[in-house]
Amino acid sequence: MEILLIDDSSSDAYLLKEVFAAKTEAASIHWVPDGYEALDYLLKIEKYHSVLRPDLILLDLNMPRISGFEVLKRVKETSEIATIPVVIITTSRDPLDHTQCKALGADMCMTKPHALKDYETLVEKVMDWACPRISNPSLMQKSFN
């Protein structure tokens, strides 16, 4: 499974990559630190011309230059990439942010944990949700935690 992680925090990205690697061999994580680079990656622009299309996008909301909300909106409005499932992983605990993510087309919204064991639980939930849906897109349905 190809996963694109979009997060401006290198420490959060490192932690998520490590936990995914420990929890599953089925995932290959590619990290980009901002929304503009994410859109270049997803649309295979310039240095990303030969990357594989991700099966899943993990997206942080609070990023400089272009917010996760704007990235989500652009992904869901772009026909070539609109069907890629997007899981929001954010520090925001604001229910309005989660509601806005749902309205923009996010498939799942989760709050970033503080403890390592909670990151493991988050990764398990994401994989339990994503794996069957990626192999059988007809199972795709929105899920907000």
C-alpha positions as CSV (number, residue, x, y, z in Angstrom):
1,M,0.0,0.0,0.0
2,E,1.4,3.4,-1.0
3,I,0.7,6.1,1.6
4,L,1.3,9.8,1.2
5,L,1.8,11.6,4.6
6,I,1.4,15.3,4.4
7,D,2.6,17.0,7.6
8,D,4.8,20.0,8.3
9,S,6.1,18.4,11.6
10,S,9.1,16.3,10.8
11,S,8.9,14.8,14.3
12,D,5.3,13.7,13.9
13,A,6.1,12.4,10.4
14,Y,9.0,10.4,11.7
15,L,6.9,9.0,14.5
16,L,4.1,8.0,12.2
17,K,6.5,6.4,9.7
18,E,8.2,4.4,12.4
19,V,4.9,3.2,13.9
20,F,3.6,2.2,10.4
21,A,6.8,0.3,9.7
22,A,6.6,-1.5,13.0
23,K,2.9,-2.4,12.6
24,T,2.7,-3.4,9.0
25,E,5.0,-4.4,6.1
26,A,2.2,-3.7,3.7
27,A,2.7,0.1,3.8
28,S,5.2,2.3,2.1
29,I,5.1,5.8,3.5
30,H,6.1,8.9,1.5
31,W,6.3,12.1,3.4
32,V,6.0,15.7,2.1
33,P,6.2,18.7,4.5
34,D,3.6,21.0,3.0
35,G,0.5,21.3,0.9
36,Y,2.1,22.7,-2.2
37,E,4.6,19.8,-2.4
38,A,1.7,17.4,-1.7
39,L,-0.2,18.7,-4.7
40,D,2.9,18.4,-6.9
41,Y,3.4,14.8,-5.7
42,L,-0.3,13.9,-6.3
43,L,-0.3,15.5,-9.7
44,K,3.1,14.1,-10.6
45,I,4.6,17.5,-11.3
46,E,8.4,17.9,-11.9
47,K,10.5,15.9,-9.5
48,Y,7.4,13.7,-8.8
49,H,6.7,12.7,-12.4
50,S,7.4,9.0,-11.8
51,V,6.0,8.4,-8.3
52,L,3.3,5.8,-7.7
53,R,-0.2,7.1,-7.1
54,P,-0.9,6.8,-3.4
55,D,-3.6,4.4,-2.1
56,L,-4.2,6.6,0.9
57,I,-3.4,10.2,2.0
58,L,-2.7,11.0,5.6
59,L,-3.2,14.8,6.0
60,D,-2.5,17.3,8.8
61,L,-4.7,20.3,8.9
62,N,-2.5,23.0,10.4
63,M,0.3,23.7,8.0
64,P,2.0,26.9,6.7
65,R,1.5,28.3,3.2
66,I,-1.5,26.1,2.4
67,S,-3.7,24.5,5.0
68,G,-4.8,20.9,5.1
69,F,-8.4,22.1,4.5
70,E,-7.3,23.7,1.2
71,V,-5.3,20.5,0.2
72,L,-8.3,18.4,1.0
73,K,-10.6,20.6,-1.1
74,R,-8.2,20.6,-4.1
75,V,-7.8,16.8,-3.9
76,K,-11.5,16.2,-3.9
77,E,-12.1,18.7,-6.7
78,T,-9.4,17.1,-9.0
79,S,-10.8,14.2,-10.9
80,E,-7.5,12.4,-11.3
81,I,-7.0,12.1,-7.5
82,A,-10.5,12.6,-6.0
83,T,-11.0,8.9,-5.4
84,I,-7.9,8.6,-3.1
85,P,-9.1,8.1,0.5
86,V,-8.0,10.9,2.8
87,V,-7.6,10.4,6.5
88,I,-7.1,13.6,8.5
89,I,-4.7,13.3,11.4
90,T,-4.7,16.6,13.3
91,T,-3.9,18.2,16.7
92,S,-7.2,20.0,16.5
93,R,-9.9,18.8,18.9
94,D,-12.3,21.4,17.6
95,P,-15.5,19.6,16.4
96,L,-16.0,22.3,13.8
97,D,-12.7,21.3,12.1
98,H,-13.9,17.7,12.0
99,T,-17.2,18.8,10.6
100,Q,-15.5,20.9,7.9
101,C,-13.3,18.0,7.0
102,K,-16.3,15.8,6.5
103,A,-18.0,18.5,4.4
104,L,-14.9,18.7,2.2
105,G,-14.8,15.0,1.6
106,A,-12.4,13.5,4.1
107,D,-13.0,9.8,4.7
108,M,-11.9,9.7,8.3
109,C,-10.7,12.3,10.9
110,M,-8.5,11.5,13.9
111,T,-6.9,13.5,16.5
112,K,-3.1,13.1,16.9
113,P,-2.3,11.4,20.1
114,H,0.3,12.4,22.7
115,A,1.6,9.0,23.8
116,L,3.5,6.5,21.7
117,K,1.1,3.6,22.5
118,D,-1.8,5.8,21.3
119,Y,0.1,6.3,17.9
120,E,0.1,2.6,17.6
121,T,-3.6,2.5,18.2
122,L,-4.2,5.2,15.6
123,V,-2.1,3.3,13.0
124,E,-4.0,0.1,13.7
125,K,-7.4,2.0,13.3
126,V,-6.2,3.6,10.0
127,M,-5.0,0.2,8.6
128,D,-8.1,-1.7,9.8
129,W,-10.3,0.9,8.1
130,A,-8.2,1.4,4.9
131,C,-7.0,-2.1,3.9
132,P,-10.4,-3.6,3.1
133,R,-11.6,-0.4,1.3
134,I,-8.5,0.0,-0.8
135,S,-8.7,-3.6,-2.0
136,N,-12.5,-3.2,-2.5
137,P,-13.5,0.4,-3.2
138,S,-17.2,-0.4,-3.0
139,L,-16.8,-0.6,0.8
140,M,-15.7,3.1,1.0
141,Q,-17.8,5.0,3.5
142,K,-17.1,8.0,5.6
143,S,-16.0,7.4,9.2
144,F,-15.4,10.1,11.8
145,N,-13.8,9.3,15.2
